[in-house]
Every structure is written in C-alpha cells, then in structure tokens.
Amino acid sequence: MSLLLLALPPAYAALSCGTPELTGLVSQTHPLYDIFVDAGDGSYSSATGASHPVTVGSGATQNVIYGGTTPDASTSSLGLYLYDSGTHYDTYESSVLGATRAVPTGTCAYDPADTAAEPDSVGIETEWTVDTLTWRHEVVAFGTDETDSGIRLSQSVTNDGASPVSIGLRWQVDYQSASDDGPAFARVTCDPFGVEPETTTEQEIPDADIEDFYRMRNNDGSSTVVENYTSTSALADFAGTARPDRLVYGDWTEMNTGAWTYVAHPTNPDADSAVYLYYGGESADAITVAPGDTVTRSIVVFSAVSGESCGEFDPVEPGDTGDTGDTDTDTDTDTDTDTDTDTDTDTDTDTDTDADTDADTDTDTDTDTDTDADEPPGDGFHYAGGTASCDTTNGAATGLALLSLSLSLLARRRASGATR
C-alpha cells in the first residue's frame, strides 16, 4: 500500500507497469471489493470482497457490477464522443450503433496513492489513443470498513494535440444484485437519508430528479438482499465526481449496443438492467479540453446489505459543482483576458493574475498586486509585477519641449513689447 497522501485530483499519468497487458483478465483483490478489467477491450466488473459485510452475511461474494463473481468482465463499457468530428468511440466488444471500436494500448494493475478519502487502495488502469487524445479509465477499490469503502471509476482525457476539442463521456454499467440480473432502480438522497420508490420501467431521469446516488437492489424474492449504490452528485474529496448530464435506466440488451443519442423507451428491463451515465452527453454540455490539458469525470459505487446511510460519502451542497478534477497548463488563477475602455473615473484595487490590456481615456488610480505584466497604458508609466516606475526618457523629452516653448513665447513677448 502507498503512503497516505493528501487527496489530489486524478490527472493524466502514463501506464505504470513496464509491460502492459493487451489480452486476458486483469484483477486486483481487496478485503472489501475485488475488481476486474478485460485488457482486450477495457470492460470492467467488481464483486464484494471476502471481508465485506455483504459477503460475510450471505456466505459468498456478491456482484457489484455484473461479472465480478465469475470472475469475468465483458458487459460494462465506456463511450467517448468527439463533437468536432461527430465520432463516437466505444469499448464494447460487439457493434455499438454508429460507434468506432476503441482498442486499448494497454492495461496494468497498479497501486494508486492512498488518500484520506481513498485509504488502502488498489487499482487497474487502462488507456486508449484516440486521434490526438489519450483516453484513460481507472477502476480503484479502497477503504478500511463498510462505511468508507467503495469503488471509484474515473475516465480522463488528455489533449495531446494543438487545438481544443469538445468531448462527451459515457459509462454503461451492467448491474447484478445477488442472483438478480434485473435489479430495480431507485433514487437516493443522503442527508437526510431517503430512498424514492423503486422502478423497473426504462426511463431517462429528468435533471431535476437526479439525487445524490441511485440504488440497484434485487427484487427476485431471494433471501439474500444486495444493494448497490452509485453516485450522481459531486462528493467531497472525490475529484471529478459531478451530477451527470443524462441518466438513463433501462434494458441492457438494448443499451449494450446503444447509439450515443440513445432514447429511452418504455420497455421493462426487469430481466436485465443497466444504467447510462453521461457527462457532456449533448453538444450544449460538451466538455472542452484545451491543448495539453486533462479532464476527469468520476463515479463512486458501494454495496450494502440494507442501506441506512451513504456512509462517509458526503455529497456537495446543491448548486456547487465540486472539484471537477480537471487540470490545465496555466499557472493563473483565472484564464480571462480583459480589455477595458473606460470613460469614467475608477479606483481599482486589482488582485487578479490575468493579463490586462487597458486602453483608458479616464483617470484611473490603480493599486495593483498583480503577478503578471500589464501593458503600458500610455501615460508615461510602465508596470511589471504590479510595481509602477516612471519613464525618465519620456519625462526628459517632455521637459525639453516645455522649456523650448517657454523661451519662444518670451522672445515673442519682448519683440512685441508685452509686459507681464
């Protein structure tokens, strides 16, 4: 296990193993969750670990994401949409409508840095090269007990090109709870804890109805009840978690090959259910990735025998987007460029770190604590690092011009006989 570190946003990092796997099942065992990834396509699955209360109570490991108890990973997939070209890349082994198959460049079992939010973590990383982008997926199991444990899934995209790109990301998660391959869906709030009525009808959840988590629970009458929860909100200390732009519960037999623009239809997915989570699901919500930058979106999944709380997962207050986990190449605290043409009298106290280009025709009194270089406003002063300095060359020239003008006027007055 790694040393405990402060929680940092997931960011692009090259695959950590010397010889990445290209085929076969890659696995990591954790006391609370076991995780699996198919190196051939990047599909993923998970199950409760040997020490998880669900396993202890039922006498056997239980699926969190379908295939974990087999073990196998072949039915849950990822999607990447490039809005600039209209190209949909998908990892699923079969044909996804309108999609181009993305083949991994490699998969590694790795040891993520432990954080206060993700103690005792183990992970599996997979990467793809798509056009000028590096696309990365992390499956990380973490925790010390039922309340602080879970599985983090993170998709990251790094722009290795010279132009910005607009993207969307999608998870297709195939669930199984106990022996029920078609568990029911219910929306969950954490504070206070509450579960909305279950549904087994395919539907897209309206944005206003998306809560903190959703729950998938078997409804097949089994004596073993397994509840699997997935985040749909920004969680404190989990960078990249956020409310999805689209959330669809439906029939896996339709959704496993669904187009990017999948439209829910009122079939009954009770026999085999799955969920789509979109980030940048439509062009209006597209995620922009600048050259050299990385964006990350994450979800967290956990299991319970009979959930009565969200454990130690703390949803961010409504309206707060939380930490997106995105990284950029700028050292500024903001990224805007201001061009001011003022006609009034301002007294400005600037504490920004952006580049200002001022073309002022007013009288400004500026107290700058900038760490950048502001363009000369044309008043005989230059600014560097927020410190003003007089331009002595311009001042000397101005003084000579005034002296010359005064002598000329005096000579004209004497010539005309004028007196003061």
N, C-alpha and C positions, 0 to 999 in steps of 0.2 A: 504494500500500500504506500502511496505517496505521503509526504509530509503535509500537514494541514496548512492550507494557504487561504488568503482572502478570496472571496468569490469574485471571479473576473468574467467578463463576457466571453462566451465561446467565440473564437476567431479562427481564421484560416491557419492551419498547420499542416505540413506535409505528412503523409502517412509515416507512422513512427517505426514500423518494422522494416528490417533490411530486405526481406523478401516477401512482399505482399502475396496473399492468396488470390488466385484467379478462378478457382473452382472449389466446390465442396462446401461443407457446413463449418463455419467458424463459431465457436461457443465460448462463453465465459460463465463460470459458476460463482454465485454469490450466496451467502447464507439465506438471503431473503428473496432474491429473484435470480433466475437463470435466463440468459439472453442468447439469441442465435441469429446469425445472418448467413444467407446463401451468397458466397463470394462470386458466383456466376452471374447474379443479376441484382444483388443488393436487397432482396426481400428479407423480412425480419419477423421474429416471433419471440415470445417470452412465456415463462411459467413461474409460479411461486417457488421459492427455494425451500430447502429442507427444513429451515428454522422458522419459516413464515407461519403465523397462527392459522392461516387457511390450510396449509399443508398438514400441520400438526392436528388440527381439528378434524380434517377429512380423512387422514391416513394416507394421503397421496398428494403429489404435486398437482397443481391445477393450472389450466391455461389462463394467461392474462391476455395475450394476443395469440390467435389461433396457430397451432403447430408446436407450441412450446413443450408439451408433454410427450411428443412423439419420439425424439425431437425432429422438427423439420421447419423450414422457412420457405414458403413458396406462394403464399396467398395475400400478403400485405405488401403494398407497393408505394412508390413515390412518383410524383409528377413535377416537371419543370416546364413552364410556358414562357416563351420569348415573344413579347408583344411586338417588338420591332420587326420581326420576320414572320410572326404568326405560326411559329413552330412549337409543337408540343412534344417534349421528350418524356418517356415513361420507362419505368424499370420492369414492368410486369413481363413475365416470360411469354405470355401469349400476345395476340394482337390487340392493342388498345385502339379504339376508333380514332383515326386521324392522328395517331402518335408515331413518333420515331423511336425505335428501341435504343435505349442508352445502355452501353456495356461498361461495367466498372473497369477502371485502370488498376484496382487492387483493393483488398480488404485485409485489415490487421486487427488482432486482439491487442489492446493497449491498456495502459494504466493511467487514467486521467488524474489530474491534480485534485486531491481531496480539498473540499471547501467546507465551510460551516454548514452550507445548505446541502452539500453532497458528500458526506463522510463515507469512508471505506468504499470507494467507488472502483468499479471495473468497467471496461468499455470495449466496444467494437466499432471501428471506423471504416468507412467505405468512400471511395472517391471516383468521380467520373470527369472526363474532359469533354465539354460540350461547347463547340465553337471556340470563343475566346474566354470561356468561363471554366473555373474549377468548381464543381458541384460536390458537396461533401455531406455525408449522413453519419451521425453518431448515435449509437444505442448504448446508454450508460445506466447500469444498475448501481444503486447507492443506498446507504442507510445503516443504522445500528439496531432499530427495532421497528415495530409496525407503524408508529406514528411519524417517523422521519424518513421512511424508506420509500423507494419508488423506482421508476424507470424514466429517464429523460431521453426523448427523441429530438434531435436537432438537425435541421437542414441549413447548410451555409452555402453561399455562392460568392466566389471571389472573381472580380472582373480583371482578367489579365490583359485585356485589350486597351485600345487608345480612346474609345468612345463610350459614353454612358449607355447602359442597357436597362430596359424595363422588363421585369420578370414577375411571374407568379409561382407559388409553391403549393403542392398538394400532398397530403397523406391520404391513402386509402387503407384503413385499419380494419382487418377482419377479426371479429371477436368470437370467443367461445367461453362460456361460463359453465364450469363443471362439465357435464356431457352435452349441454345445450348449445348447438351451433347457431341458434337464432335467438340470443338473449334480447330482452326488451330494453327499450331506451327511456331514460328519464333525466330531466334537467335537475341540477343540484345547486343550491346556494350554501355558503359556508358559515355565514355569521348574520343571523342565527342559522344553524344547520337545518336544511329542509330539502325534501325531495318532491318534485312535481309528479303528477300521475304518470304511470308508465304508458308507453305506446308501442305498438307493433306494426304500425302503418307507415310506409315510406313517406317521407316528407322532408322539405327544407325548412329548417328552423328560422323564423324571422329574426332579424338582427336584434330587435328589441327584446326577444325572448331568450337570447343566449345568456346563460348564467355563468357561475364560476367553474363548474365541472358538469359533465354528464355521467350518468351511471349506466352500465350494461349489467343486467342480472338475469340469471337463468329463470325461466318460467315454465319449466317442463315437469314440475311436481317432484323433482328429485329431493331427497332428504338432505343432500349437500347443497347449500346455497353459497354462491360465489358472486361477489360484487366487484366489478372493475370500474374504476373512475378515471376519467381523462380530463385534463384542464382545458378550459375555454376562456381563460382570463389571464391577465398579467399576474404573475406570482412574485412576491417579494423575494429577492436574492436568486431568482432564476432568470438570467438574461435571455432575451429572445422570446419569452412567453408573452402572449398577447391574445386578444379576442380575435377569432378567425373572421374573415370577411364573408365566408359562406360555410355553413354547417349542414350536412345532409345525412340523414339516417335512412338506410334502405337495404335493398336486396343485393347481397354480394354477387349473386350470379349475373346481375346486370351491371353492377358497379365495378367489377374487376376488369372489365373492358370498356368502361365508360369514357366518352369523349370529355375533353376539358370543360365543355359547356354543358355537362350532364344536367338534365332536367328531371327532378323527382316526379314519379308517377305513383298513384295510389294503389300499388300492389301490396301484398302482405309479405314482408321479409322475415316472418317469424321462423321460417325453416332455416334461414342462413343470412344473418345480418352483418352489416358493415357500416362504417361511417367515413364520409369525406370531410376533411378539414382543409379549407383553402386560405391562403394568405396571399393577397394580390390576385384574387380569383377572377376579377373583371378588370378591364382596362382602366376604369376610373380609380381602382385601388392598387394599380400596379406598383411594385417596389422598384425604385430606381437605384442602380448600382453604378457609382462613378468609377472611372479607371483606377485600378489599384485598391479599391475598397472591397470590404466584405460585409454582407448582410446575413443575419441569422434569425431563424424563427424556431421556436421550441415548444413542445408539449410535454406534460408530465403525466404518467399513468401510475396508479397504485391499486392494490387489491385489499379487500376486507371481507370478513365473514358476514358481519351485519353492521354496515357503516352507521355511525352515530356522530361523526365529525369529519372534517377534512384533514385531520391530523395536524401536523405542524406546517402545512401548506397555507400560506397567507395571501389571499387574493388582494391585489392593489385596489384602492378605492375606485369606484366607477368614475369614468372620465379621465383617469390617469392611465396613460398607455404603458407606464412602466419602462424598464430599460430594454430597448429592442435588441441589445447585443450587437448592433451594427458598429463597424469600425471604419474610419476613413484615414486618409493620408494627411489631413490638415492638422496643424498644431493650434489653430484658432479655436476659441470657444464659440464662435459663430462663423457662418460662411457667407455672409452677405456683403455686398459692396454698395456703399451709399454714395449717391451723387446729389449733393444739396445745392439748390439755387434759392437762397433766402432773400427776402426783401424786407424783413423786419429786423428788429434788434433782439438778438438772442444772448442769453448767458448759458453756455453749455458746460456741463461737467461730464466728460466722457471717460468711461471705464471699459470700453469695448476693445476687442482685439482684432477688429476687422480693418480693411483698408478703406479710408475715406478720401474721396476726391471732392474738395469743396470749391465751388465757383461762387463765392459770396459777393453780393453787392450791398450788404448791410454792414453793421458794426457788430462784430462778434467778440465776446470776451470768453475765451476758452481756457478751461483748466483741464489739461489732458494728462491722463496716466496711461496712455496707450503704450503697447509694446510693439507697435508697428510703425512704419514710416508713412506719415501723411504727406500728400502732395503740397508743395508751396502754394499758399492762397494768393500770391501775387502782391503782398503788402510789405515786402522788404524783410520778412521773417521766414526762416526755414525751420521745419520741425523734424526731429529724429528722436524716436523713443519717448515722445511726449515732452521734450525739452525745447524751449524756444531759444534761438540765437539770432542776433542782429546780423544782417548782411552788410559789412563795413564797406565793401566795394561799391554797392549801390548807394550807400549813405554818403560816401565821399563824392561821388559823381553829382549827387543832388545838391550838396553844399557848394561845389564849384559853380554849378549852374545858377544858383541863387546869388552868389557873390558877383558873378558877371552881370546878371540882370540889374543888381543894385547900382553898380558903377555906371552902367549905361544910362539908367534913369537920372542919376546925379549929374552926369555930363550934359544931358538934355536940359535939365532944370537950369544949370548955370548958363548954358548957352542962351536960354530964353529969358534970363534974369529973374526966374522964380525964386522965391524965398520960402523957408519952412514956416 
